[in-house]
Amino acid sequence: MAVGRPLSPYGDGKSLKQHIDAHGGEFSVMPFGKVRAIVVERETRRDVCGLALVLPPGQLIRQYADQGSVAQRSLSVAVAEIDLLAVDPDVRGQGLGTALLSEAEQWLANRKCRVVTAKIARGDFQVMRWYRRRGYLVAAQGEHLCFSMHNVFLDCDDGNDGYQMAIKGLGGTSIRRAQRGSETYVTVEGQKTISADRKAPARSICT
Ligand SMILES: CC(C)(COP(=O)(O)OP(=O)(O)OC[C@H]1O[C@@H](n2cnc3c(N)ncnc32)[C@H](O)[C@@H]1OP(=O)(O)O)[C@@H](O)C(=O)NCCC(=O)NCCS
């Protein structure tokens, strides 16, 4: 398990393991929002065999600094990222991944999160299928996620860093794919198609 890797750019230099040891499964490591780490342990050896890590989209929130702290706070509530979801190979296929994902989504929905994204390594079709079967829409490489909430218009993409976004709506929010000129983008059900002449650059959701 990758529990020893640093939490950068969210943290204060401490590793994820140090945060979990110090605070348990829920802790604040950045100005906007909380991190939730959900762990599955082997009953016999009491070692970790599965982990889900849910974060506010820190990099994205920073990129919206020009919109003010109210907009940033709205973003940190409405959008979340599954930064890590992994189960040890020897215990895969027993429902642990599904249980970790459900627990993460439930926690987020209770906190009024509307849209959750997960990162899938480009071309990992097995994991894409896994997320699709759990209600996620997998964005194509570079495909934008665009929607407005409160007074913020969100426009982001995968940041071209080797991952694609899987996207799901929570708490009754549905996600759909829409057309803008010759391009498609992912948005929230009920939102108008975004005008074809929007020129603002997309921000990156990846951390
Ligand atoms: C994706 C992942 C978290 C799923 O964990 P899991 O505990 O195997 O998940 P589940 O048991 O709930 O579901 C496994 C699926 O594979 C099938 N499966 C059956 N036997 C399996 C086995 N031995 N190994 C893996 N999958 C198996 C299950 O039937 C199920 O299929 P479904 O999607 O059609 O329902 C896990 O494969 C993993 O850690 N992958 C590497 C990390 C990764 O890519 N994470 C996702 C991006 S963050």
The ligand as an SDF file (V2000), in Angstrom:
LIG
                    3D

 48 50  0  0  0  0  0  0  0  0999 V2000
  -10.0210   -1.0600   -8.7600 C   0  0  0  0  0  0  0  0  0  0  0  0
   -9.8570   -1.8140   -7.4350 C   0  0  0  0  0  0  0  0  0  0  0  0
   -9.7860   -0.7940   -6.2960 C   0  0  0  0  0  0  0  0  0  0  0  0
  -11.0780   -2.7170   -7.2340 C   0  0  0  0  0  0  0  0  0  0  0  0
  -10.9640   -3.3410   -5.9610 O   0  0  0  0  0  0  0  0  0  0  0  0
  -11.7130   -4.7490   -5.6340 P   0  0  0  0  0  0  0  0  0  0  0  0
  -11.6830   -4.9440   -4.1670 O   0  0  0  0  0  0  0  0  0  0  0  0
  -11.1720   -5.8120   -6.4820 O   0  0  0  0  0  0  0  0  0  0  0  0
  -13.1850   -4.3680   -6.1120 O   0  0  0  0  0  0  0  0  0  0  0  0
  -14.4920   -5.2690   -6.0270 P   0  0  0  0  0  0  0  0  0  0  0  0
  -14.1690   -6.5730   -5.4050 O   0  0  0  0  0  0  0  0  0  0  0  0
  -15.5320   -4.4570   -5.4030 O   0  0  0  0  0  0  0  0  0  0  0  0
  -14.8490   -5.4680   -7.5600 O   0  0  0  0  0  0  0  0  0  0  0  0
  -13.9760   -6.2060   -8.4000 C   0  0  0  0  0  0  0  0  0  0  0  0
  -14.5010   -6.4530   -9.7770 C   0  0  0  0  0  0  0  0  0  0  0  0
  -13.6250   -7.3840  -10.4310 O   0  0  0  0  0  0  0  0  0  0  0  0
  -14.2090   -8.6940  -10.4570 C   0  0  0  0  0  0  0  0  0  0  0  0
  -13.2400   -9.6610   -9.9270 N   0  0  0  0  0  0  0  0  0  0  0  0
  -13.5050  -10.9230   -9.6900 C   0  0  0  0  0  0  0  0  0  0  0  0
  -12.4150  -11.5500   -9.2730 N   0  0  0  0  0  0  0  0  0  0  0  0
  -11.4210  -10.6560   -9.2260 C   0  0  0  0  0  0  0  0  0  0  0  0
  -10.0650  -10.7210   -8.8370 C   0  0  0  0  0  0  0  0  0  0  0  0
   -9.4950  -11.8360   -8.4280 N   0  0  0  0  0  0  0  0  0  0  0  0
   -9.3260   -9.5950   -8.8830 N   0  0  0  0  0  0  0  0  0  0  0  0
   -9.8730   -8.4350   -9.2880 C   0  0  0  0  0  0  0  0  0  0  0  0
  -11.1780   -8.3400   -9.6790 N   0  0  0  0  0  0  0  0  0  0  0  0
  -11.9480   -9.4390   -9.6550 C   0  0  0  0  0  0  0  0  0  0  0  0
  -15.4230   -8.5630   -9.5790 C   0  0  0  0  0  0  0  0  0  0  0  0
  -16.4220   -9.4170  -10.0670 O   0  0  0  0  0  0  0  0  0  0  0  0
  -15.8190   -7.1170   -9.8040 C   0  0  0  0  0  0  0  0  0  0  0  0
  -16.3680   -6.9480  -11.0830 O   0  0  0  0  0  0  0  0  0  0  0  0
  -17.5380   -5.9340  -11.4550 P   0  0  0  0  0  0  0  0  0  0  0  0
  -16.9330   -4.5930  -11.6730 O   0  0  0  0  0  0  0  0  0  0  0  0
  -18.0560   -6.4800  -12.7180 O   0  0  0  0  0  0  0  0  0  0  0  0
  -18.4890   -5.9330  -10.2940 O   0  0  0  0  0  0  0  0  0  0  0  0
   -8.6090   -2.7140   -7.4520 C   0  0  0  0  0  0  0  0  0  0  0  0
   -8.6290   -3.4930   -8.6160 O   0  0  0  0  0  0  0  0  0  0  0  0
   -7.2770   -1.9670   -7.3840 C   0  0  0  0  0  0  0  0  0  0  0  0
   -6.7670   -1.6670   -6.2990 O   0  0  0  0  0  0  0  0  0  0  0  0
   -6.6840   -1.6640   -8.5490 N   0  0  0  0  0  0  0  0  0  0  0  0
   -5.3820   -0.9840   -8.5980 C   0  0  0  0  0  0  0  0  0  0  0  0
   -5.4920    0.4670   -8.1990 C   0  0  0  0  0  0  0  0  0  0  0  0
   -6.4170    1.2420   -9.0970 C   0  0  0  0  0  0  0  0  0  0  0  0
   -6.3310    1.1750  -10.3060 O   0  0  0  0  0  0  0  0  0  0  0  0
   -7.3460    2.0110   -8.4650 N   0  0  0  0  0  0  0  0  0  0  0  0
   -8.3290    2.8130   -9.1750 C   0  0  0  0  0  0  0  0  0  0  0  0
   -7.8760    4.1690   -9.5160 C   0  0  0  0  0  0  0  0  0  0  0  0
   -7.6350    5.2030   -8.0930 S   0  0  0  0  0  0  0  0  0  0  0  0
  1  2  1  0
  2  3  1  0
  2  4  1  0
  2 36  1  0
  4  5  1  0
  5  6  1  0
  6  7  2  0
  6  8  1  0
  6  9  1  0
  9 10  1  0
 10 11  2  0
 10 12  1  0
 10 13  1  0
 13 14  1  0
 14 15  1  0
 15 16  1  0
 15 30  1  0
 16 17  1  0
 17 18  1  0
 17 28  1  0
 18 19  1  0
 18 27  1  0
 19 20  2  0
 20 21  1  0
 21 22  1  0
 21 27  2  0
 22 23  1  0
 22 24  2  0
 24 25  1  0
 25 26  2  0
 26 27  1  0
 28 29  1  0
 28 30  1  0
 30 31  1  0
 31 32  1  0
 32 33  2  0
 32 34  1  0
 32 35  1  0
 36 37  1  0
 36 38  1  0
 38 39  2  0
 38 40  1  0
 40 41  1  0
 41 42  1  0
 42 43  1  0
 43 44  2  0
 43 45  1  0
 45 46  1  0
 46 47  1  0
 47 48  1  0
M  END
$$$$
